[in-house]
Every structure is written in structure tokens, then in C-alpha cells.
Amino acid sequence: MFRSDTSEMTIRHEGDACLAGLRICIVLAALGAGGAERVVAWLANHLTDRGAAVTIVSFDSPTDPIFHDFGNRMAFIRLDIPVKGSAGKRLPAPIRRTVALRGVLHELAPDIAIGFLTKINALLLAATLGMRIPVLVSERNNPHLQPAHWAWKYALPLLYGRATGILCQTQASTICIAPPWRKRVTVIPNPVALTAVPSRSRWNGAAFRIAGVGRLEHQKGFDILIRAFAKIAAERPEWNLDIWGQGPDLTALQALRDELGMAHRVAFRGLSLTPGGWVAETDLFVLASRYEGFPNVLGEAMAAGLPVIATNCDFGPSELVDGGHTGLLVPPDDITAMAAALAQLTGDGDLRTQLGSAAVAVTRRFSPDAVARMWRQAIVAAVR
């Protein structure tokens, strides 16, 4: 899939030349700790390395911390128009965001604009109505399952017809794009970089750690993970569970933990100090999501050689995890199946080692160099 033959070499060199001096505007909701933000930071730095002039436009406050490393070679425009806190405003946040974004794009006059995440894609396509700006929209989730107002669900298929190109992360997720526009779809997975992890000896006999990582919200299924862990906790006293991340469900999840008598076994660790910093403290990674796009944290864990358990949800995990060879797959929302997988892996060190080694090999298919080449080709094709 990623073979470098002569035709690919020609495209790559031509793409690099076309990127030099290209004015690229990337639009996303915020610059926090999410997976889309991580990919934007990586992509923006790569495009800058290739000579493009990159501007990042977001809707968060200029005082909000930037979690990922964007460097200092690109411009930032932070519009400070959050979705929440719109009470008392004459116009709802989506309209104010669209108007503000249109003004920014008119002033910047970019050669191409790239949107990340479903609602931002819709805003970008609406903001560029009547403007001769090529637009790439990058779908990062499962739009069929993520919560959205009916107006978004109605408008999205219509607006996506305006896109110059539509980027999906997996082949399976292309079914979320309306049939008339699927010919514009390109599949570009997330980049997965191999990660060196300190040896297990650092623990000096301390408890083994299971990790769940992500925004604390219904989509990520942390309630399922906590309930499943509680089922095996008594028979696995040497294992504890860490939940990494922030989000609106923190209080409810803490209450669930306490209700199950797991206060001394389940820790809420907040954000790691650095992206991927949780990996070095983890012996087994679990993705309990109800739906996904292409789970960055699953790729990070596998690239680091961690054994993994993941739900076989739409979309993404099954393209990384070959059940039983590179990790274990369980049905989403299935506490019993999750508990059984936890019991199996926490009780079998040889299997954990075997799965972790195989996981590293599969993630090489998603190397940053290969994924960067796909992005360059998509951008060059869109501006032609």
C-alpha cells in the first residue's frame, strides 16, 4: 500500500515543489489535548517543513493552553467563540463562528482551507460559500453516531457536496459520506510513530497498570471499563486501573468507581504532562469506545509495544487490531466480554508480550512518512 515506486517518487517531488509558498489555512475547534489536535500539530509542522505558509484558525480563547507542540513557525488566529456560553447573545454560536471564519478567510485569501471534525467541516463549507477557495474536509469520527442537532445532520450531506475533497481515516468509514460525494473521498489514516518505552524493571515490584485514555465522555466507554475491571479486581490484586483524560463525565465516573468499591484501585490521572506521557506508566492498554474515527491512543499504545484490548466499534480499531494476533477485540458496550478479556491478559504475561511485539509490526503501516505523503498528494490535487 505504501510502496515507493517510480510514479510515487514523481508525485512526491512534484508535491513538495507545489507546497513551497502555498498558503494553507487549517481550521479546528480548539488547541487542546484531543486526537484531532495532535494530528493537526503534526501536519502543520510537516507542511511548514515543506515550505508552506500555515495559519491555524480555532474558536477557543487565546488564553487557553496549547497542549501539542505546534512550534513557532506558523500563525494562529483564535476567535474566542465557544459553543457554550452563548446565552444572551443575539446570534447562536454556529452563526457567529461562520461569520467570523468567513471574515478571516476573506482577509487571509488562502490557497486552500482544511477543516477537522464534522461540525467544523460544516462551518468551513458554509463560510466559503461563493469564495474560490479549495476546501478539504477531514472527517475524524463516526458522524452517524456522534450526538448532533438535527439541523447539523440535515445540513452536512448538502454542505459536503461543496468540498473539493473529503478525507476519511478508514475505508469502512466512507459509508458515512453520502453516495453522490464518495468519488471525492480519499482515505488517509492517522500517523503512528514508534515509541521507545522504559523497561518494566522501573516498577520495582509495584502494581501493574491498566490504562484507559481519552476525553471523559459517553463515547469513550469508561463506564464499561470501570465496571469490567471491578469484576476481575478481586482475582487480580496486583493490577490497578488508571484513567487518563479530562471531560464532562469525570464526576459521574468517580461516583461509579466509589459505588463499586474501587476507590483504592481506580485512579483518575488527568492529562499526562506530555502527549503520550501515559505510555511509560502502562502495562496494558484498553480502548472501551462505543464509536471512533481512528483512535490515536490505540495506535500510540501499539507502537510502544503495549498489549491492547479494544472494542470492535465503528470505526478504526479493527484496522489496527487483528483479534488474537495483535490484540484482543471485544464487542462495544459488553461488560462481560471486556471483563473476560481483562482476566485473560492480566493473567498471561507471555500472551501480553506476544501481542505487544505483533502490535509494533502492524503500526509500521501507518508511519508518519507514509501518511505525510498521502496528505501532500491530497493537498496538491485539491489546489490544481
C-alpha positions in Angstrom: 0.0 0.0 0.0 2.9 2.3 0.8 5.4 1.0 -1.7 7.7 3.7 -3.1 7.8 3.1 -6.8 8.8 5.5 -9.6 5.4 7.1 -10.0 5.1 7.7 -6.3 8.6 9.3 -6.3 7.5 11.7 -9.1 4.3 12.6 -7.2 6.3 13.2 -4.0 8.8 15.5 -5.6 6.1 17.4 -7.5 4.1 17.7 -4.3 7.0 19.2 -2.4 7.6 21.8 -5.1 3.9 22.8 -5.1 3.8 23.1 -1.3 6.6 25.7 -1.2 4.9 29.1 -0.6 1.4 27.6 -0.5 -0.9 29.5 1.9 -2.7 26.8 3.9 -5.4 27.6 6.5 -6.3 24.8 8.9 -9.5 25.2 10.9 -10.4 23.3 14.1 -12.4 23.8 17.2 -9.6 24.2 19.8 -5.9 23.5 20.5 -6.4 21.2 23.5 -5.3 17.6 24.1 -7.6 15.7 21.6 -6.5 13.3 18.9 -7.5 15.6 16.0 -5.4 18.4 17.6 -2.5 16.0 17.8 -2.8 15.3 14.0 -3.2 19.0 13.2 0.0 19.8 15.1 1.9 17.1 13.3 0.5 18.0 9.9 1.1 21.8 10.3 4.7 21.2 11.3 5.2 18.9 8.3 3.7 21.3 5.8 5.8 24.1 7.3 8.9 22.0 6.9 8.0 21.6 3.2 7.8 25.4 2.7 4.1 26.1 3.1 2.8 29.1 5.0 0.4 27.7 7.5 -2.2 29.5 9.6 -4.2 27.8 12.3 -7.7 29.1 13.0 -9.5 27.9 16.1 -12.6 29.0 18.0 -11.1 28.7 21.5 -9.8 31.5 23.7 -6.2 32.9 23.2 -5.6 32.3 26.9 -6.4 28.6 26.7 -3.3 26.4 26.9 -2.0 24.7 23.7 -1.3 21.1 24.6 0.5 19.8 21.5 3.8 21.1 20.0 2.9 23.5 17.1 6.3 25.2 17.2 6.7 28.9 16.4 6.8 28.9 12.6 3.1 29.3 11.9 0.4 31.9 12.5 -2.5 31.4 15.0 -5.9 33.1 14.9 -8.0 32.1 17.9 -11.5 33.6 17.5 -12.8 33.1 21.1 -16.3 31.9 20.1 -17.0 28.9 22.3 -20.1 26.8 21.7 -21.1 27.0 25.3 -21.6 30.4 27.0 -23.7 31.8 24.1 -26.6 32.8 26.4 -27.6 36.4 26.0 -26.0 36.6 22.5 -28.2 37.8 19.7 -27.0 35.1 17.3 -26.2 31.5 18.2 -22.6 30.4 18.3 -22.6 28.5 14.9 -23.7 31.6 13.0 -21.2 33.8 14.8 -18.5 31.3 14.1 -19.4 31.1 10.5 -19.4 34.9 10.0 -16.1 35.3 11.9 -14.5 32.5 9.9 -15.6 33.9 6.6 -14.1 37.3 7.5 -10.8 35.6 8.4 -10.7 33.6 5.2 -11.5 36.7 3.1 -8.5 38.5 4.8 -6.1 35.6 4.5 -7.1 34.5 1.0 -5.5 31.1 1.4 -4.7 28.8 -1.5 -6.6 26.0 0.4 -8.5 25.6 3.6 -8.6 22.3 5.6 -11.3 21.5 8.2 -11.0 19.0 11.0 -14.0 17.3 12.7 -17.6 17.2 11.5 -19.1 20.4 12.8 -16.0 22.4 11.9 -16.2 21.0 8.4 -19.8 22.2 8.1 -18.9 25.7 9.3 -15.9 25.9 6.9 -18.0 24.8 3.9 -20.7 27.3 4.8 -18.2 30.1 5.4 -16.6 29.6 2.0 -19.9 29.8 0.0 -19.2 32.0 -3.1 -15.4 32.1 -2.4 -13.0 30.5 -4.7 -11.1 28.6 -2.0 -10.5 24.9 -2.4 -11.7 23.1 0.7 -10.6 19.7 2.1 -12.7 18.4 5.0 -11.3 15.7 7.2 -13.9 13.5 8.9 -12.4 12.4 12.3 -15.2 10.5 13.9 -18.4 8.5 13.2 -20.9 11.1 12.1 -23.7 8.5 12.2 -23.3 8.0 16.0 -21.9 11.2 17.4 -24.5 13.4 19.0 -25.6 16.4 16.9 -28.6 18.6 16.5 -31.0 17.6 13.7 -30.0 20.7 11.7 -26.4 19.6 11.6 -27.4 16.1 10.4 -29.6 17.7 7.6 -27.1 20.2 6.5 -24.0 18.1 6.5 -24.7 15.9 3.4 -25.7 19.1 1.5 -22.6 21.0 2.5 -20.2 18.1 1.9 -21.2 18.4 -1.8 -19.3 21.7 -1.9 -16.0 20.1 -0.7 -13.1 19.8 -3.1 -12.1 16.7 -1.3 -13.3 14.6 1.6 -10.8 12.8 3.8 -11.8 9.7 5.8 -9.5 7.8 8.2 -10.6 4.3 7.3 -12.2 2.6 4.3 -15.1 1.4 6.4 -16.0 5.0 7.5 -16.5 6.1 3.9 -20.1 4.7 4.1 -20.8 7.8 6.3 -20.4 10.0 3.2 -23.5 10.5 1.0 -23.2 8.3 -2.1 -23.1 11.2 -4.6 -19.9 12.6 -2.9 -18.0 9.3 -2.3 -15.9 9.7 -5.5 -14.3 12.7 -3.8 -13.2 10.6 -0.8 -9.5 9.8 -0.1 -8.7 7.5 2.8 -5.8 8.8 5.0 -5.1 7.1 8.3 -3.6 8.8 11.3 0.2 8.7 11.6 1.6 6.4 14.2 5.1 6.9 15.4 7.1 4.2 17.1 7.7 4.9 20.8 10.6 3.7 23.0 9.3 2.7 26.4 11.4 2.2 29.6 11.8 -1.4 30.7 9.4 -3.0 33.1 12.0 -3.0 35.9 11.3 0.6 36.7 8.4 -0.5 38.9 10.5 -2.4 41.4 7.6 -4.7 42.3 4.8 -2.1 42.3 1.3 -2.9 40.9 0.8 -3.5 37.2 -1.2 -0.7 35.5 -4.1 -0.9 33.0 -4.7 2.4 31.2 -7.7 3.9 29.5 -7.1 7.2 27.8 -9.4 9.8 26.3 -11.9 12.5 26.8 -14.2 11.6 29.7 -17.5 11.4 27.9 -20.1 8.7 26.9 -18.4 7.9 23.6 -15.2 6.6 25.2 -17.0 4.0 27.3 -15.0 4.5 30.5 -18.1 3.4 32.5 -17.8 0.0 30.7 -14.1 -0.3 31.5 -14.6 0.6 35.2 -17.4 -2.0 35.6 -15.4 -4.7 33.8 -12.3 -4.0 35.9 -14.4 -4.2 39.1 -15.5 -7.7 38.0 -11.9 -9.0 38.0 -10.3 -6.8 40.6 -10.6 -9.3 43.5 -8.8 -12.1 41.5 -6.1 -9.7 40.2 -5.0 -7.8 43.3 -1.6 -6.9 41.6 -3.4 -4.8 38.9 -4.8 -1.3 39.1 -6.6 0.9 36.6 -5.6 4.4 35.5 -8.0 6.7 33.6 -6.2 9.5 31.8 -8.0 12.5 30.4 -10.5 15.2 31.3 -14.1 15.8 30.4 -17.7 16.3 31.4 -18.3 12.8 32.8 -15.5 13.0 35.5 -17.8 13.4 38.5 -20.2 10.6 37.3 -17.3 8.2 36.6 -15.8 8.9 40.0 -19.1 8.2 41.6 -19.4 4.9 39.7 -15.9 3.9 40.9 -16.8 4.7 44.5 -20.1 2.9 44.2 -18.3 -0.2 43.1 -15.8 0.0 45.9 -12.9 0.7 43.6 -11.7 4.0 45.1 -8.3 2.4 46.0 -7.9 0.5 42.7 -9.0 3.1 40.0 -7.2 6.4 39.7 -8.2 9.4 37.6 -4.9 10.8 36.5 -6.0 13.9 34.5 -4.0 14.9 31.4 -0.5 13.5 31.1 2.2 16.1 31.3 3.3 15.5 27.7 1.5 13.9 24.8 1.8 10.1 25.2 3.4 10.5 28.6 1.0 7.9 30.0 2.6 5.1 27.9 5.7 4.7 30.2 3.4 4.1 33.2 1.3 1.4 31.5 1.4 -2.4 31.2 -1.9 -3.0 29.4 -4.0 -0.5 27.3 -7.7 -0.7 26.9 -9.9 1.2 24.4 -13.5 0.9 25.5 -15.1 3.3 23.0 -18.7 3.0 21.7 -17.6 4.5 18.4 -14.5 6.1 16.9 -12.9 7.6 13.8 -9.3 6.3 14.0 -8.2 6.0 17.7 -4.9 7.8 18.1 -4.3 6.4 21.6 -4.7 2.9 20.4 -2.0 3.4 17.7 0.3 5.0 20.3 -0.1 2.1 22.6 0.5 -0.5 19.9 3.5 1.4 18.5 5.0 1.3 22.0 4.6 -2.4 22.2 1.9 -2.5 24.8 -0.7 -5.3 24.7 -4.1 -3.9 23.9 -7.8 -4.7 24.3 -10.2 -2.7 22.1 -13.8 -2.6 21.3 -14.7 -3.7 17.8 -16.6 -0.4 17.2 -17.2 1.6 14.1 -14.7 2.8 13.0 -11.0 2.1 13.3 -10.0 -0.5 15.9 -10.4 -3.5 13.6 -8.0 -1.9 11.1 -5.3 -1.8 13.8 -6.2 -4.9 15.9 -6.4 -8.3 14.3 -8.2 -10.1 17.1 -6.0 -12.6 18.8 -2.8 -11.7 16.9 -2.1 -8.0 17.6 -4.5 -7.5 20.4 -8.0 -8.6 21.7 -11.2 -7.3 20.2 -14.5 -7.3 22.2 -18.0 -6.0 21.3 -18.7 -2.4 22.4 -20.9 -1.9 25.5 -20.3 -5.5 26.6 -19.1 -5.5 30.2 -18.9 -9.3 30.4 -16.7 -9.6 27.3 -14.5 -6.8 28.4 -14.0 -8.4 31.9 -13.2 -11.7 30.2 -10.5 -10.1 28.0 -9.1 -8.3 31.1 -8.9 -11.5 33.0 -7.2 -13.3 30.1 -4.5 -10.7 29.5 -3.8 -9.8 33.2 -3.3 -13.5 33.9 -1.0 -14.3 31.0 2.4 -12.5 30.8 3.6 -14.5 27.8 0.5 -13.5 25.8 0.9 -9.9 26.7 4.5 -10.0 25.4 3.4 -11.8 22.2 0.6 -9.3 21.4 2.8 -6.3 22.2 5.5 -7.4 19.8 3.0 -8.1 17.0 1.4 -4.7 17.6 4.6 -2.8 16.9 4.9 -4.5 13.5 1.3 -3.6 12.4 1.7 0.0 13.2 4.6 0.4 10.8 1.9 0.5 8.1 0.9 3.9 9.4 4.4 5.5 9.6 4.4 9.3 9.6 6.4 9.4 6.3 3.8 7.3 4.5 0.8 9.3 5.9 2.5 12.6 5.2 2.9 11.6 1.6 -0.8 11.0 1.4 -1.6 14.4 2.8 0.8 16.1 0.3 -0.8 14.4 -2.6 -4.3 15.3 -1.4 -3.4 18.9 -1.0 -1.7 19.2 -4.3 -4.6 17.6 -6.1 -7.1 20.0 -4.4 -5.3 23.2 -5.4 -4.8 22.2 -9.1 
